[in-house]
Amino acid sequence: MRIKNKQIILKKRPIGMPVESDFDIKESYIEELKDDEVIIKVLWLSLDPYMRGRMSEAKSYANPIKLGEVITGGAVGEIIESKSSKFLVGDIVESFTIGWQEFARTKASSLRKINKELAPIQTALGVLGMPGMTAYFGLFDVCKPIPGDVIVISAASGAVGQLVGQLAKLAGCYVIGIAGKDSKCSYIKETLNFDKTINYQKENIYRKLKEYAPNGVNIYFDNVGGKISDDVISNIAPFARIAICGVISQYNLTAPEMGLRVQRAVLTNQATIEGFLVFRYEQKYSLGLQRMSKWVKEKKIIWKEDIVEGLHNAPSAFIGMMEGRNFGKLLIKVS
């Protein structure tokens, strides 16, 4: 089977905030399969902040995307041709490395089969995928919540933040979410039952935390870095745990940003700061998925998706996410 494929590639490396001219569309053909390979028709693409780091040549935990190469990212799709004994035509699969394209030829070993009966298939890119595992292991393994803990979550309406808050409520914590719009704050408070919210565009985070957490913050789940994190860490309680999950405020900087020095707060409170990548828990994903699936089935966890139609809209949707315009887990519906 010879299949015409459309891909979005990295045309040039972004300087500061990405622009649409940094991307391009390329057409090519997928030729005959080799043993243990499959062809996937991509149905859903996941857009995530970490992708911005891979568009840069700066040292990171993953190799940068090469110029002219398809943008790497998670996707869910249907197998339309298979030379693998593990997968049949019609199987729905997920992979972290499929990328921004209509079809993908890949080794079967890189794929995870999706149970279509469990939840909508795109949740394999959200609550039952990498964001769900990031929230689960980041909270329970890194932050180690204790009932009664006060937890603050930045980017609290995002793909990871909205899940961390709900898991923290299940763990008996007092949850404060930080977001950048009134609509986002209303959603996480009224729909997700966060205890308090702070709109960082309108409110002074430092002063609000003095009001909402007079005894200090026990856990900070950081998705943004920058000034927001300075204000939260300045309000930590003794023996606080700080999990660094993401630093979206830093990804587009063209020069180092001056910030508050938080070492004194960390030292005097004997706090712990730990950066983590979800991939280190790969051997434990089955446990995380089992528990998250149970809570989804019991409707103890819900999720919000921000869906954009069409592969060609991926660059503009990605730029919008970097500017904070998305609301919930950002997905591209390809087919």
Phi, psi and chi 1 to 4 in degrees:
 res  aa     phi    psi   chi1   chi2   chi3   chi4
   1 MET       -  124.9 -176.1 -173.6  -64.5      -
   2 ARG  -106.2  117.4 -169.2  168.3 -173.2 -101.6
   3 ILE  -116.2  130.6  -64.2  174.5      -      -
   4 LYS   -79.8  128.1 -172.4  175.6 -177.5 -179.7
   5 ASN  -120.9  145.9 -169.4   22.4      -      -
   6 LYS  -117.3  129.3 -172.9  177.8  -70.6 -175.6
   7 GLN  -128.0  149.4  -59.2  174.2  -47.3      -
   8 ILE  -102.7  123.6  -64.7  179.9      -      -
   9 ILE  -114.5  164.8   62.8  168.3      -      -
  10 LEU   -86.4  110.7 -174.7   64.2      -      -
  11 LYS   -81.6  -43.9 -175.6  177.5 -179.9 -179.6
  12 LYS  -150.6  157.7   60.4 -179.1 -170.5  -69.4
  13 ARG   -76.6  129.8  -60.3 -158.0 -178.4  -80.4
  14 PRO   -63.0  143.7  -19.2   31.1      -      -
  15 ILE  -113.0  111.6  -61.0  173.4      -      -
  16 GLY    74.2 -140.8      -      -      -      -
  17 MET   -65.9  131.4 -176.7   65.9   68.0      -
  18 PRO   -61.3  151.5  -20.2   31.5      -      -
  19 VAL  -126.6  162.1  -65.8      -      -      -
  20 GLU   -63.8  -27.0  -68.6 -161.4   45.1      -
  21 SER   -71.7   -7.5   59.4      -      -      -
  22 ASP   -74.4  -12.5  -66.5  -30.7      -      -
  23 PHE  -116.9  161.5  -53.3   90.4      -      -
  24 ASP  -149.8  161.5 -156.9   -0.3      -      -
  25 ILE  -106.1  130.6  -64.7  177.7      -      -
  26 LYS  -123.9  139.8 -179.3  177.0   77.7  172.9
  27 GLU  -110.1  139.1  -67.7 -173.2  -11.3      -
  28 SER  -151.5 -177.4   60.1      -      -      -
  29 TYR  -123.0  141.9  -73.2   89.8      -      -
  30 ILE   -97.9  122.4  -63.4  177.0      -      -
  31 GLU   -94.1 -166.4  -54.5  -69.2  -10.8      -
  32 GLU   -59.5  141.7 -174.5  176.5   -9.2      -
  33 LEU   -77.0  153.1  -69.7  178.3      -      -
  34 LYS  -100.4  172.0  -62.7  177.9 -178.3  177.3
  35 ASP   -58.6  141.2  -72.9  -17.3      -      -
  36 ASP    68.8   17.2 -159.7   39.8      -      -
  37 GLU  -108.1  157.6  -72.6 -173.3  -26.2      -
  38 VAL  -136.5  161.4  -58.9      -      -      -
  39 ILE  -113.6  130.7  -63.8  176.8      -      -
  40 ILE  -113.6  131.7  -60.1  162.7      -      -
  41 LYS   -87.3  116.2 -179.7 -179.6 -179.0 -179.4
  42 VAL   -75.9  128.0  178.9      -      -      -
  43 LEU  -104.9  -40.6  -56.1  175.2      -      -
  44 TRP  -136.2  136.9  -65.5   90.9      -      -
  45 LEU  -113.1  144.5  -74.3 -179.4      -      -
  46 SER  -100.8  130.1  173.9      -      -      -
  47 LEU  -107.6  127.0  -58.6 -169.5      -      -
  48 ASP  -137.9  147.7  -59.8  -77.4      -      -
  49 PRO   -58.3  -31.5  -27.0   36.1      -      -
  50 TYR   -59.4  -23.2   77.0   85.5      -      -
  51 MET   -60.1  -30.7  -66.1  173.5  175.3      -
  52 ARG   -61.1  -39.5  176.0   61.6 -177.3   87.7
  53 GLY   -61.8  -35.9      -      -      -      -
  54 ARG   -76.7  -12.9  -63.8 -160.0   64.3 -172.7
  55 MET   -81.8   -9.0  -64.7  173.5 -169.4      -
  56 SER  -102.1  157.4  167.8      -      -      -
  57 GLU   -87.4   -2.4  -72.1 -174.5  -60.3      -
  58 ALA   -62.9  148.0      -      -      -      -
  59 LYS   -61.2  133.7 -178.0 -179.5  178.1 -178.2
  60 SER  -149.9 -172.6 -174.1      -      -      -
  61 TYR   -80.6   -7.3   55.4   85.2      -      -
  62 ALA  -134.4  152.1      -      -      -      -
  63 ASN   -64.6  143.5  -67.7  -31.8      -      -
  64 PRO   -67.0  152.6   20.3  -28.4      -      -
  65 ILE   -69.3  134.4  -59.6  166.7      -      -
  66 LYS   -78.5  150.0  -64.0  177.1 -177.7  176.6
  67 LEU   -60.5  134.3  -67.0  179.1      -      -
  68 GLY    86.7   -2.6      -      -      -      -
  69 GLU   -95.7  150.1 -167.3  173.0   70.0      -
  70 VAL   -62.7  142.3   64.3      -      -      -
  71 ILE   -67.0  123.3  -55.2  -64.2      -      -
  72 THR   -78.0  141.0  -55.0      -      -      -
  73 GLY  -179.2  166.1      -      -      -      -
  74 GLY   -72.8  149.6      -      -      -      -
  75 ALA  -155.6  157.4      -      -      -      -
  76 VAL  -119.1  137.9  164.6      -      -      -
  77 GLY  -155.7  179.9      -      -      -      -
  78 GLU  -112.4  133.1  179.2 -178.2   -1.7      -
  79 ILE   -73.7  124.2  -68.5  179.7      -      -
  80 ILE  -110.3  -12.3   59.6  171.3      -      -
  81 GLU  -154.3  139.8 -171.8  174.8  -15.5      -
  82 SER  -143.5  136.1  174.8      -      -      -
  83 LYS  -120.9   36.1  -79.7 -162.6  172.5 -179.0
  84 SER  -121.8  141.0  166.0      -      -      -
  85 SER   -76.9  -13.1   58.7      -      -      -
  86 LYS   -88.0  -23.0  -63.4  179.1 -178.6  177.9
  87 PHE  -131.9  141.2  -63.4   99.1      -      -
  88 LEU  -109.8  157.8  -57.8  174.4      -      -
  89 VAL   -58.4  132.3  170.7      -      -      -
  90 GLY   100.5  -16.0      -      -      -      -
  91 ASP   -64.5  142.8  -76.5  -13.4      -      -
  92 ILE   -98.3  129.0  -58.4  -63.6      -      -
  93 VAL  -133.4  161.6  -65.6      -      -      -
  94 GLU  -130.4  145.4  179.6  -93.3  -17.5      -
  95 SER  -148.7  149.1  174.8      -      -      -
  96 PHE   -78.9  -13.7  179.5   63.5      -      -
  97 THR  -122.2   16.1   58.7      -      -      -
  98 ILE   -67.9  -49.7  -70.6  175.0      -      -
  99 GLY    93.5  180.0      -      -      -      -
 100 TRP   -84.2   84.9  -64.8   10.7      -      -
 101 GLN  -158.0  163.5   52.7 -172.0  -23.2      -
 102 GLU   -79.6  -34.2  -68.4 -179.2  -24.2      -
 103 PHE  -134.3  156.3  -63.3   90.1      -      -
 104 ALA  -141.3  133.2      -      -      -      -
 105 ARG  -103.0  123.9  171.7 -177.6  173.1  174.7
 106 THR  -152.8  161.6 -173.7      -      -      -
 107 LYS   -70.2  139.6  -75.6  -80.4 -171.0 -177.6
 108 ALA   -63.5  -26.8      -      -      -      -
 109 SER   -65.4  -17.2   57.6      -      -      -
 110 SER   -91.1    2.8   68.6      -      -      -
 111 LEU  -107.2  152.7  -57.2  175.9      -      -
 112 ARG  -122.9  126.5  171.2  171.9   70.6  102.1
 113 LYS   -75.5  138.2 -170.9  172.7  179.4  179.3
 114 ILE  -104.1  134.5  -59.3  -55.3      -      -
 115 ASN   -83.5  105.9 -179.0   -5.4      -      -
 116 LYS   -67.2  -18.9  -64.2 -178.9  -74.2 -173.4
 117 GLU   -82.4  -16.9  -54.4  -58.5  -40.6      -
 118 LEU   -75.3  -46.6 -167.0   58.9      -      -
 119 ALA  -166.9  168.4      -      -      -      -
 120 PRO   -51.2  140.7  -27.5   35.0      -      -
 121 ILE   -60.7  -28.1   59.7  173.1      -      -
 122 GLN   -70.1  -13.2   69.4  -91.3   24.3      -
 123 THR   -66.7  -15.1   57.7      -      -      -
 124 ALA   -66.9  -11.2      -      -      -      -
 125 LEU  -105.2   -0.8  -59.2  171.8      -      -
 126 GLY  -130.3 -110.5      -      -      -      -
 127 VAL   -60.2  -31.4   62.2      -      -      -
 128 LEU  -109.7   30.9  -61.1 -179.2      -      -
 129 GLY  -138.8 -148.6      -      -      -      -
 130 MET   -57.9  -45.7 -174.1 -179.6   67.4      -
 131 PRO   -61.2  -38.9  -26.5   37.1      -      -
 132 GLY   -63.9  -42.6      -      -      -      -
 133 MET   -68.5  -35.6  -63.5  -58.5   92.0      -
 134 THR   -62.2  -45.2  -58.3      -      -      -
 135 ALA   -64.9  -46.5      -      -      -      -
 136 TYR   -63.3  -55.5  179.8   87.4      -      -
 137 PHE   -75.5  -32.6  -69.5  108.1      -      -
 138 GLY   -62.7  -40.9      -      -      -      -
 139 LEU   -75.4  -55.2  179.4   64.7      -      -
 140 PHE   -79.1  -33.9  -67.5  116.7      -      -
 141 ASP   -91.3  -36.7  -83.5   47.3      -      -
 142 VAL   -90.3  -48.8  178.3      -      -      -
 143 CYS   -85.0  -26.5  -62.5      -      -      -
 144 LYS    49.2   66.8  -61.8  178.8  173.5   60.3
 145 PRO   -66.7  146.4   25.2  -34.4      -      -
 146 ILE  -119.1  136.6  -60.3  167.4      -      -
 147 PRO   -50.1  132.5  -28.4   35.7      -      -
 148 GLY    96.4  -12.9      -      -      -      -
 149 ASP   -60.2  144.8  -85.3  -13.0      -      -
 150 VAL   -94.4  121.6  174.4      -      -      -
 151 ILE  -118.0  137.1  178.1  171.8      -      -
 152 VAL  -113.4  134.6  174.1      -      -      -
 153 ILE  -125.0  122.9  -56.7  155.0      -      -
 154 SER   -89.0  158.2   54.9      -      -      -
 155 ALA    49.9   49.3      -      -      -      -
 156 ALA   -72.5  -14.6      -      -      -      -
 157 SER   -99.1    2.0   66.8      -      -      -
 158 GLY   -77.8 -178.7      -      -      -      -
 159 ALA   -57.7  -40.7      -      -      -      -
 160 VAL   -87.9  -47.2  172.9      -      -      -
 161 GLY   -57.3  -41.4      -      -      -      -
 162 GLN   -64.5  -30.2   61.6  176.8  -52.2      -
 163 LEU   -79.8  -40.2  -59.6  176.2      -      -
 164 VAL   -57.7  -44.0  173.6      -      -      -
 165 GLY   -61.3  -42.2      -      -      -      -
 166 GLN   -68.8  -39.4  -66.6  177.8   82.6      -
 167 LEU   -64.8  -39.0  -67.5  174.4      -      -
 168 ALA   -65.1  -36.9      -      -      -      -
 169 LYS   -63.7  -41.5  -69.4  -65.0  -69.1 -177.2
 170 LEU   -61.9  -28.8  -70.6  173.8      -      -
 171 ALA   -87.0    2.2      -      -      -      -
 172 GLY    85.4   22.2      -      -      -      -
 173 CYS   -91.5  162.2  -63.2      -      -      -
 174 TYR   -96.2  118.8 -174.9   86.4      -      -
 175 VAL  -110.7  125.7  178.7      -      -      -
 176 ILE  -118.0  123.1  -57.6  170.2      -      -
 177 GLY  -109.5  138.6      -      -      -      -
 178 ILE  -110.2  127.2  -58.9  174.1      -      -
 179 ALA  -144.4  175.2      -      -      -      -
 180 GLY  -111.1    7.6      -      -      -      -
 181 LYS  -142.6  150.9  -69.7 -177.3  180.0  177.9
 182 ASP   -61.1  -38.4  -72.6  -20.0      -      -
 183 SER   -63.8  -37.4   57.7      -      -      -
 184 LYS   -70.0  -41.5  -66.3  178.9  178.4 -178.6
 185 CYS   -64.1  -41.2  -72.1      -      -      -
 186 SER   -62.7  -40.8  -64.9      -      -      -
 187 TYR   -63.3  -49.0  174.6   77.3      -      -
 188 ILE   -70.8  -24.9   60.4  176.6      -      -
 189 LYS   -84.5  -48.0 -170.4  172.5 -167.0  -56.2
 190 GLU   -84.2  -36.0  -64.2  169.1   11.0      -
 191 THR   -94.9  -40.7  -55.6      -      -      -
 192 LEU   -96.2   -5.1  -57.8 -174.5      -      -
 193 ASN    67.0   30.1  -62.3  -45.1      -      -
 194 PHE   -61.0  150.9  -76.6   34.8      -      -
 195 ASP   -76.8  -41.2  -64.8  -74.0      -      -
 196 LYS  -142.5  156.4  -64.8  -70.3 -176.2 -178.4
 197 THR  -133.6  155.9   63.3      -      -      -
 198 ILE  -133.2  124.0  -59.1  172.7      -      -
 199 ASN   -89.6  105.6 -177.6  -21.3      -      -
 200 TYR   -68.3  -16.1   71.0   83.9      -      -
 201 GLN   -75.4  -24.7  -61.0  -81.8   14.5      -
 202 LYS  -118.6  -25.7  -66.3 -178.3  175.2 -178.5
 203 GLU  -115.3  153.1  -61.6  177.0  -67.4      -
 204 ASN   -83.8  110.0 -176.1  -63.9      -      -
 205 ILE   -61.4  -44.6  -65.4  171.4      -      -
 206 TYR   -57.8  -48.9 -177.1   85.6      -      -
 207 ARG   -69.0  -38.8  -73.2 -159.5  -67.9  -93.5
 208 LYS   -63.4  -37.9  -81.5  -65.7  178.8 -176.8
 209 LEU   -70.9  -31.2  -74.1  177.5      -      -
 210 LYS   -61.4  -34.8  -71.3  -66.7 -175.3 -172.7
 211 GLU   -77.4  -47.3  175.6 -173.2  -17.3      -
 212 TYR   -80.1  -28.4  -65.7  158.0      -      -
 213 ALA  -132.7   68.4      -      -      -      -
 214 PRO   -61.6  -22.8   21.1  -32.9      -      -
 215 ASN   -96.6    6.1  -64.3  -41.8      -      -
 216 GLY    99.4  165.7      -      -      -      -
 217 VAL   -95.8  124.7  172.4      -      -      -
 218 ASN   -82.7  -35.9  -56.0  108.3      -      -
 219 ILE  -134.3  133.1  -63.0  171.8      -      -
 220 TYR  -122.3  119.1  175.9   40.7      -      -
 221 PHE  -101.4  105.4 -162.0  101.4      -      -
 222 ASP   -99.0  118.5 -176.0   13.8      -      -
 223 ASN  -110.2   -3.0  -67.8  -57.8      -      -
 224 VAL  -127.3  -33.5  -59.9      -      -      -
 225 GLY    71.9 -163.1      -      -      -      -
 226 GLY    68.5 -155.1      -      -      -      -
 227 LYS   -60.2  -36.5  176.6   65.2  165.3   56.2
 228 ILE   -58.4  -46.6  -70.7  173.6      -      -
 229 SER   -67.9  -35.4  -65.6      -      -      -
 230 ASP   -56.3  -46.0  -68.2  -15.7      -      -
 231 ASP   -67.0  -39.0  -74.3  -12.8      -      -
 232 VAL   -69.5  -47.5  178.6      -      -      -
 233 ILE   -65.3  -26.2  -65.6  171.9      -      -
 234 SER   -70.3   -9.2  -62.6      -      -      -
 235 ASN  -117.1   21.8  -79.6  -74.1      -      -
 236 ILE   -76.4  157.0   54.5  174.5      -      -
 237 ALA   -93.8  166.1      -      -      -      -
 238 PRO   -54.7  136.8  -28.0   36.2      -      -
 239 PHE    61.9   31.6  -54.2  104.0      -      -
 240 ALA   -65.2  153.7      -      -      -      -
 241 ARG  -117.0  128.8  -71.9   85.5   71.6 -157.6
 242 ILE  -121.0  119.0  -59.2  161.7      -      -
 243 ALA  -105.2  121.9      -      -      -      -
 244 ILE   -94.2  103.7  -50.5  -62.8      -      -
 245 CYS   -97.5  -37.4  176.9      -      -      -
 246 GLY  -158.8  161.7      -      -      -      -
 247 VAL  -137.0   58.5  -73.2      -      -      -
 248 ILE   -60.6  -26.8 -167.4  170.6      -      -
 249 SER   -69.0  -15.1   72.2      -      -      -
 250 GLN  -101.2  -16.4  -48.1  -69.0  -67.4      -
 251 TYR   -63.1  -30.8  -68.8  146.2      -      -
 252 ASN  -104.3   10.8  -62.4  -57.0      -      -
 253 LEU   -69.2  140.7  -64.6  179.3      -      -
 254 THR  -103.1   -5.6   55.3      -      -      -
 255 ALA  -149.5  153.8      -      -      -      -
 256 PRO   -57.7  144.1  -22.9   32.7      -      -
 257 GLU  -102.2  131.7 -176.5  179.9   46.8      -
 258 MET   -74.4  143.0  -65.8  -60.2  -67.7      -
 259 GLY  -147.8  172.4      -      -      -      -
 260 LEU   -66.7  146.7 -175.3   69.1      -      -
 261 ARG   -89.8  117.2  -57.5  -65.0 -176.9  -99.5
 262 VAL  -101.5    0.4  -61.9      -      -      -
 263 GLN   -60.1  -36.2  -73.6   89.5  -20.7      -
 264 ARG   -62.6  -43.6 -179.4  179.1  175.9   84.4
 265 ALA   -63.4  -39.9      -      -      -      -
 266 VAL   -66.5  -44.4  172.9      -      -      -
 267 LEU   -65.5  -53.0  171.6   63.9      -      -
 268 THR   -67.2  -25.2   56.6      -      -      -
 269 ASN   -97.8    3.1  -72.7  -70.8      -      -
 270 GLN    49.8   44.9  -58.1 -178.3   71.6      -
 271 ALA   -83.9  164.8      -      -      -      -
 272 THR  -119.3  129.1  -58.7      -      -      -
 273 ILE  -114.2  128.1  -60.1  179.6      -      -
 274 GLU  -138.0  122.5 -177.1  174.1  -10.8      -
 275 GLY   -84.8  144.0      -      -      -      -
 276 PHE  -145.0  149.0   76.4   98.6      -      -
 277 LEU  -115.4  134.7  -56.8  175.4      -      -
 278 VAL   -61.7  -24.9   69.3      -      -      -
 279 PHE   -63.6  -20.7  -47.2  113.5      -      -
 280 ARG   -69.6  -14.3   86.3 -174.6 -162.3 -155.1
 281 TYR  -100.4   13.5  -63.3  104.3      -      -
 282 GLU   -54.0  -37.7 -168.6  170.1   -1.1      -
 283 GLN   -70.9  -12.1  -60.3  -55.8  -44.3      -
 284 LYS  -110.2    6.8  -61.9  167.8   69.1  175.9
 285 TYR   -56.1  -37.7  -80.5    1.8      -      -
 286 SER   -60.1  -38.2   58.3      -      -      -
 287 LEU   -67.0  -46.3  172.0   62.1      -      -
 288 GLY   -61.9  -43.1      -      -      -      -
 289 LEU   -65.3  -38.1  -76.7  169.7      -      -
 290 GLN   -60.5  -46.0 -179.7 -177.0   -1.5      -
 291 ARG   -72.8  -42.2  -67.9 -176.0  176.5  174.7
 292 MET   -64.3  -39.2  -67.9  -66.6  -77.6      -
 293 SER   -62.5  -39.7  -61.0      -      -      -
 294 LYS   -62.7  -45.7  178.9  176.7 -178.0  -68.7
 295 TRP   -68.2  -34.3  -72.3  -35.5      -      -
 296 VAL   -64.4  -46.3  164.7      -      -      -
 297 LYS   -61.3  -36.8 -172.8  175.7 -179.1 -179.5
 298 GLU   -82.9    0.1  -65.6  170.8  -11.3      -
 299 LYS    61.6   26.8  -63.7 -174.2  173.0   15.5
 300 LYS   -83.6  -16.0  -69.0 -179.5  178.1  177.7
 301 ILE  -128.5  129.9  -66.8  178.1      -      -
 302 ILE  -121.6  173.3   60.1  174.9      -      -
 303 TRP  -151.8  155.8   62.5   94.1      -      -
 304 LYS  -117.5  134.9 -174.0  173.6 -178.8   63.2
 305 GLU  -115.1  145.8  -63.3  171.1  -19.9      -
 306 ASP  -116.1  103.9 -169.0  -20.9      -      -
 307 ILE  -105.0  129.0  -63.5  172.1      -      -
 308 VAL  -116.6  132.4  176.2      -      -      -
 309 GLU   -87.6  133.4  -61.0  -94.5   -5.8      -
 310 GLY    97.4  127.7      -      -      -      -
 311 LEU   -56.7  -38.2  176.6   67.1      -      -
 312 HIS   -63.4  -18.2   62.2  -75.8      -      -
 313 ASN   -89.9    1.0  -74.4  -42.4      -      -
 314 ALA   -60.1  -45.4      -      -      -      -
 315 PRO   -60.1  -46.2  -27.7   37.8      -      -
 316 SER   -66.8  -36.4   60.7      -      -      -
 317 ALA   -66.7  -39.2      -      -      -      -
 318 PHE   -63.6  -44.9  178.2   77.5      -      -
 319 ILE   -61.0  -42.4  -66.0  165.4      -      -
 320 GLY   -59.9  -38.6      -      -      -      -
 321 MET   -63.5  -42.2  176.6 -176.1   63.9      -
 322 MET   -65.6  -22.7  -61.3  -52.8  -64.6      -
 323 GLU   -93.7    1.2  -64.8  173.4  -20.7      -
 324 GLY    83.6   18.2      -      -      -      -
 325 ARG   -83.2  -20.1  -65.6 -157.2  -57.0  -98.2
 326 ASN   -75.2  158.6   66.9  -62.3      -      -
 327 PHE  -135.0   98.4 -170.7  172.4      -      -
 328 GLY   100.1 -165.0      -      -      -      -
 329 LYS   -72.4  119.8  171.4   60.3 -169.0  170.4
 330 LEU   -85.9  124.4 -176.7   57.9      -      -
 331 LEU  -131.5  146.7  -62.6  163.7      -      -
 332 ILE  -106.1  122.6  -61.4  -66.5      -      -
 333 LYS   -87.6  106.9 -171.7  175.2 -176.8 -179.6
 334 VAL   -84.2  -47.8  179.6      -      -      -
 335 SER  -131.4      -  -56.9      -      -      -
